[in-house]
Amino acid sequence: MANKGGLYLRLKIDYEQIAVFNCHLAAGMKSKSYMKRQENLLALATFMDSQNDLSLSFIIGDMNFRTALSCDEAEQLLAKYIQTQERNESLAQLQKLLDSDELLEYMKYSKGTVLEKFIEAPICFMPSYKWNVGSNTYNFDSGKRPPSW
């Protein structure tokens, strides 16, 4: 995983075996970084799947998957989301962001791999990266990376 890392925790609670893998995958917007994230995530999931006695397994952490939008496109969608008072219209703006989420896209095309067994809960909140400290606005100043969950 290059300069990133992870922590594997295995718990036995009564008769249940639970595993949690907390990881920090490679950052970057280049396709090579995206492919490395995909490769690492698949390796983690494959390892966890090989632990045959698990009742539940979780992969959590900073996976560094982003929206595949430019910063400008993401900023426009987030501005519409914030300004919209009607919940259904607001969720429609959020869905446009989710439709370009790299992790959700990768999971969609992971049929036939161990990742097919993993499930992500529905996302119904704004991306959490990258807020300006102490404000209600995103940091688009750098123009380097679009928001992510």
Steps between C-alpha positions, in 0.01 A plus 500: 500500500794734444512769768151427629394227736231323692403325818324163519294426810332169568248457781315207647172598663321198642495265202544768234827579322521862382782663306565868433764623258572871537703620202650811348531453125706698249389854424523681168287579199710328232372175353802316643395601854139400433612160369721454808201571728295244309778243523551557875129487579460174310802353683354600839160356416657179368702461819191551716300258289770235552428509875230234472371516856390865498141593576550862396783693340542874455739706293513859624732797483629762260484325167558824307241425233357828364230624271610476139390860440713807458516732800285751309227244425499376858490855637195582284313187612581562866388863474165385353471236775560757776261757349217256438235496770284222352630163625431298183671760280788517746542121490496514119803732512673266743423204271683675214810509719453136603465394137862608450639345821804286418439241773133446413595474132773248577267293718240497222747336262648258755256222421665163524759621750498479876398868512158394377431374854569837661218750548522873559214670685306761301667841501259783574735773617740742337861400434710543811824598324605787494332764715653836585573487873225658712270572206216361293698512173727267310862576422523519121788749509766248418303363202690175540250249634122489478296406808464147627320301762 
